Amino acid sequence: MGKLIFPDDIRGGRKIWILALPFLVVAFFLVGQIVVLLIAKTLGLITRETVETYPTVLYLILGSFSLVALIFVLWLKAFEKSSLASVGLSCSEQSKVLYVRGYALGLLMGATAVCGIYLLGGYSLESETDLSLADLVPILILMVSFIVQSGTEELIFRGWMMSRIAARFGIWVGIIANSLLFALMHVEIGALQSTAPVMIVLFAIMTFLFAVFLSLLVVREKSIWGASAWHAAWNWIFITWFGLPTTGIELGLTPLVADLAVSEGSPEWLTGGLAGPEGSVVTLVILIVGCLILIRRELNIAKA
């Protein structure tokens, strides 16, 4: 039985074939990223060696995800003839509260994961942080970049794909479907560079639970604002606060809080290996607890 997730879900006359949704999601991201990469390569702005280095990565994140968001909004308006409210993007005073609260929660959970790994001996202090005013510039630009990137992903995966499937087949089908696709599209980044097969599996499970947690947050708040903020804060904190990789990407920026490194002899399942804290079993436990809390709250609401 289907259910609308967003209270302001007003759609146009064109319905989307449900089986086409995953292919459309992949197409949105592929087109946006390929176009930006081709432009950058044509202009000589990037090489294979500089794709994931600063400052090239900022251009790629901002450029590609901005284009993906534009393509999606044009699709929503021109083809579906639906409003942004139908994908959880209503603007109100409550939206600001959800965003600030979501960002704070993302920072808290990300910091908890890093501190947990540190206390278990997985990380050690590599060097003292000597932060200058100039060091703040890339950190702030990276914050904006992750806000754009995370907001785009939440708009398409949780706001659009999940809500469309949930309207036809129910909320849990929508949650599982969008989370599976999200994991499939992300697991190759960082995790597959590891030589240990167990790390690939661990990263895949973490990414799936990551998406489930955000899906549950969207269902609870009936908006994508909080999830978008949480996602942006989570991506931002590992690199900029602790000098650790985010989904396998390591930029070598001077961190805000502490410059941490993997302790010698620490197992990959604890540190996350090349994937960073997101590949750690500590992060997996935190996401499981987060999911269980949200599920319990939803069950309590249903019983009330």
Order of alpha helices (4+ residues) and beta strands (2+ residues): alpha-alpha-alpha-beta-alpha-alpha-alpha-alpha-alpha-beta-alpha-alpha
